[in-house]
Amino acid sequence: MPIYIKVEQSNEKLAHLAKDHWELPIQIQELENWLLENPLNLTPSNYIADVGFSIRENACGGGAILSPKAMSIMGKLGIKLYLSEYGE
């Protein structure tokens, strides 16, 4: 799964990111890169960025950071962030 960007209330997927990565820090970086490279390709609407991740073994802090610039783009475009945790 890891990240799908889609139109809310639809199965229309706009992007599938980090296909082989289940660790949240890698996925959030992929999402941020996509947001910074593609913001003008979408018109403001209702979107979902669904990040499916697994807990890192022996994780004890640190982790993923989404920058204010990326969050601002998400807000302007109407992108909700879903964090979907999966077990092993």
One Martini backbone bead per residue (centre of mass of N, CA, C, O) as a GRO file, in nm:
protein
   88
    1MET     BB    1   0.053   0.061  -0.022
    2PRO     BB    2   0.153   0.305   0.150
    3ILE     BB    3   0.081   0.562  -0.065
    4TYR     BB    4  -0.219   0.750  -0.111
    5ILE     BB    5  -0.361   0.963  -0.351
    6LYS     BB    6  -0.696   1.097  -0.318
    7VAL     BB    7  -1.019   1.128  -0.372
    8GLU     BB    8  -1.267   1.196  -0.193
    9GLN     BB    9  -1.517   0.965  -0.234
   10SER     BB   10  -1.298   0.789  -0.395
   11ASN     BB   11  -1.087   0.574  -0.617
   12GLU     BB   12  -0.917   0.805  -0.724
   13LYS     BB   13  -0.587   0.787  -0.807
   14LEU     BB   14  -0.300   1.011  -0.816
   15ALA     BB   15  -0.103   0.841  -0.617
   16HIS     BB   16   0.195   0.619  -0.563
   17LEU     BB   17   0.398   0.587  -0.284
   18ALA     BB   18   0.638   0.406  -0.145
   19LYS     BB   19   0.579   0.096  -0.223
   20ASP     BB   20   0.845  -0.051  -0.050
   21HIS     BB   21   0.774   0.136   0.208
   22TRP     BB   22   0.703   0.117   0.581
   23GLU     BB   23   0.853   0.365   0.682
   24LEU     BB   24   0.769   0.672   0.789
   25PRO     BB   25   1.014   0.856   0.716
   26ILE     BB   26   1.018   0.783   0.414
   27GLN     BB   27   0.723   0.854   0.345
   28ILE     BB   28   0.722   1.153   0.428
   29GLN     BB   29   0.940   1.233   0.225
   30GLU     BB   30   0.782   1.148  -0.026
   31LEU     BB   31   0.541   1.332   0.021
   32GLU     BB   32   0.694   1.598   0.024
   33ASN     BB   33   0.816   1.579  -0.254
   34TRP     BB   34   0.546   1.566  -0.404
   35LEU     BB   35   0.431   1.837  -0.304
   36LEU     BB   36   0.671   2.020  -0.413
   37GLU     BB   37   0.636   1.912  -0.726
   38ASN     BB   38   0.275   1.908  -0.745
   39PRO     BB   39   0.077   2.154  -0.660
   40LEU     BB   40  -0.025   2.256  -0.960
   41ASN     BB   41  -0.187   1.979  -1.044
   42LEU     BB   42  -0.399   2.086  -0.832
   43THR     BB   43  -0.710   2.143  -0.718
   44PRO     BB   44  -0.898   2.252  -0.494
   45SER     BB   45  -1.026   2.013  -0.247
   46ASN     BB   46  -1.084   1.661  -0.166
   47TYR     BB   47  -0.828   1.490   0.001
   48ILE     BB   48  -0.612   1.194   0.036
   49ALA     BB   49  -0.343   1.091   0.254
   50ASP     BB   50  -0.242   0.753   0.273
   51VAL     BB   51  -0.045   0.622   0.536
   52GLY     BB   52   0.116   0.308   0.532
   53PHE     BB   53   0.249   0.166   0.833
   54SER     BB   54   0.527   0.046   1.021
   55ILE     BB   55   0.684  -0.038   1.287
   56ARG     BB   56   0.986   0.007   1.405
   57GLU     BB   57   1.234  -0.166   1.501
   58ASN     BB   58   1.352  -0.022   1.788
   59ALA     BB   59   1.198   0.224   1.833
   60CYS     BB   60   1.302   0.559   2.011
   61GLY     BB   61   1.242   0.792   1.819
   62GLY     BB   62   1.193   1.039   1.627
   63GLY     BB   63   1.139   1.043   1.281
   64ALA     BB   64   0.889   1.214   1.136
   65ILE     BB   65   0.884   1.510   0.912
   66LEU     BB   66   0.663   1.779   0.844
   67SER     BB   67   0.663   2.056   0.687
   68PRO     BB   68   0.519   2.361   0.671
   69LYS     BB   69   0.507   2.370   0.361
   70ALA     BB   70   0.358   2.101   0.320
   71MET     BB   71   0.115   2.171   0.503
   72SER     BB   72   0.025   2.416   0.338
   73ILE     BB   73  -0.037   2.267   0.079
   74MET     BB   74  -0.248   2.080   0.200
   75GLY     BB   75  -0.441   2.304   0.291
   76LYS     BB   76  -0.488   2.443   0.010
   77LEU     BB   77  -0.590   2.156  -0.127
   78GLY     BB   78  -0.739   1.956   0.083
   79ILE     BB   79  -0.543   1.760   0.256
   80LYS     BB   80  -0.572   1.464   0.418
   81LEU     BB   81  -0.418   1.288   0.691
   82TYR     BB   82  -0.351   0.947   0.695
   83LEU     BB   83  -0.271   0.705   0.959
   84SER     BB   84  -0.183   0.366   0.879
   85GLU     BB   85  -0.148   0.099   1.087
   86TYR     BB   86   0.065  -0.189   1.060
   87GLY     BB   87   0.139  -0.494   1.093
   88GLU     BB   88   0.336  -0.774   1.016
   0.00000   0.00000   0.00000
